[in-house]
Amino acid sequence: MLDILALIQASSAFIGVSPFIFHWYKMKRLSKQPIEIPPEPSTWPSLTIVLPVWNEEIMLKKKLEDLEKQEYPSNQLDLVVIDSHSSDSTLAVLKEWELTRNSEFKLTTIIMDSHKGKSAAINRILQEKFSSDVLVITDADALLSPNSLKRIGRWFSDEKIGAVCGSQQIIGLNSSEHQLNEMTYRSFYHDLRIGESSQSSTPIFEGSLAAYRTSLIKGKQIDSTYNADDSQLAIMVHRAGGRSIMDFELTFFESLPSSTKAANIRRLRRASGLIHLFSRNYSIKFDPLFSKIFRREAWSHILMPFFVVISGFTMLCHIVYSSYSILRGISFHDFHILLLFFDSIFLFLLLFGKYIRLGRILRSFFVAQWTLFLANIEMFQGKDRRYWNQDIESRKTIIRDSE
């Protein structure tokens, strides 16, 4: 019995995790040589900032004021606020700001007749006949670092660049478990995305701040039956001949969910969107370099979680069965004693390694894998996570800590 448990545990872990480790190691090396950003152009590309909102009365004024602080030629800048049928005072806040604002850029408001989710709002935007060079999509609960728009403008002065996304910086750091997990997860995430961008394109984008070359997405539509609209557009851009990259220095500021429950819901939403993204686009033919990236990411999001869960379950069974055998005085091979020792250390780090780096890495990895496992199960069950309620406390944190 112990031999069977050990075989399942080791083989599941190796088969499931080794492709991911190989991909991460390769991208980690490539991330040390990121793409060099072009210099400031003589003529800045025109930008249309798209701000999707729904019941954002708490955050909207702060977000609009944050956009006003960005330095960019006003004659090259438009703002489109698309409201997904808010039921609070979002539109009243927008109207009040419009009457008192100091900015000169053009403002357009689009009001949808019902709440259909962010992806549906993006599709509505893509139907518009914009003349600008770049669409910049940003969330209401994300504040931009200074000169973010100019950094985006510099990237799009290179005709090869079709899409650029930013990287998250966390406001209001503390030592809560879900924040430590998120920070550790992000360190891996950045290495992967930057390495993929250096090699070809990255299929996973940060929707809180992402920019797309208008000519590559205009008139097209994304699949609004699931989220991951940002990554859908990034893949669309790559298929159209542009590079979709992540810029680590193009930062935006967000507050993490205010509770473990809210953090779990957010992770599930994000995982659900990516699983749909990879499963629905797996059969598409990409160029060789991007195809390797896409398939390794698909493996990591769809198949690896099942192998990790199986390996983790058999590890627990091995610990229990080995410990029971020792207590009963049943002899077994020294190999199982050694495996029990390593399993016990592994389990200890998972349970009590909050303040140890290796422990945080393992905890973050297993939290991510368990979330992906649940999201895969939900996909087979047909559960829809396109819609969500804002975390009010996290928005209050952004406003308080950004003052």
C-alpha positions, 0 to 999 in steps of 0.5 A: 500500500505504501509503495502505491501511495508513494508512486502516485504521489511522486509521479503526479507531482513530477508529471504535473509540476515539471512542465511549469517549473521548466517554463518558469525557469526559462522565463525567469532567465528571459525576464532579466533581459526585458524589451527596451522601451522606445524613447519619447516620440516627436509626435505622441500617439492619440489615446482613448481612455476607456473607463468601464464602471458599475456602481462606482460612486465611492471610487469614481471621483478619485479615479477621475482626479487621478486621470487628470493628473496624468501628463499627456497632450490634451489634444491627443487624449479622449476619455470614454466612461461606459456605465453598465446600468449603475443603480447608485449615484455613479452618473451623478458623481460623473456629472458633478466632476464634469462641471468642475474638472480642470482637464481639457480632454474630450469626455464621452459617456456611454450608458448601457441599458442593462448590467451585462458585465465588463466583457459586454461593455468592452464589446460595446466599446469595440463597436464604436468608430474611434479614430485614436491610435490606442485604446487604454482600458483601466478599472475604476479601482486602479490608480495610475503611477505618474507618467503612465500614459506617456509610458504607454505612448512611448511603447506604441511609437513602436509599430511592432507593439500591439498591446501593453499591460501594467503591473500591480502595486499593492496599497495598504500592505499588511501581514494578513495571509491573503496579502502575503499569498498575493504578493508571493504569487505576483513575484512568480507572475511577473517573472513569467509575464516579462519573460514571455513578453521578451520571447514573444507575447504573453497571453495573460494580461492585467485588465486594471491597466491595459492598452491596445492598438486600435487598428488590431482590435477595431470592429472585432468582438470578444467572447462575453460569456466569460471574463478575461476580456484583457487576455482575450484582447491580448491574444487577439492582438497577437493573432493580428500581428502585434506583440502583447507585452507586460511592462513591469515599470508601468505600474498601477495601484490597487488595494487587495480584497479586505477579507479572506472571503473576498480574496477567495472570490476574486481569485476564483473569478480570475482563475475561472476566466483564464481557464475558459480562455485557455480551454476555448482557444487551445485549438487555435494555431499560433506561431511556434514561439507563442504556441509553446507559451500558450500550451504551457500556460494552458497545461499550468491552468487546466491540467496541473491543478488536478495532478497537484491535488492528487499528489497532495491527497496521496501525500496526506495518505502516506503520512497517515499510513506511515505514522500508523505503521510506526505506532503499530510497530509494522516494519517497512522500507527505509525509503518510506521513512525518508519520504515521511520525513520530507512529507512532514517538513513539507506539510509543516511549511504549508501549515505554519510557514507564513513567515518563512519565504519557502513556506510562503512560496509553497502556500501561495502555490497550493492556494493557486492550484486549489483555486484553479482546481475549483475553477475547473470543476465550476467550469464543468458545472457551468457556473458563471462568474462574470458578475460580482459585487464590489468590495467596498472596504478595499475601495475605501482603503485605496482612497484613504491610503492614496491621500 
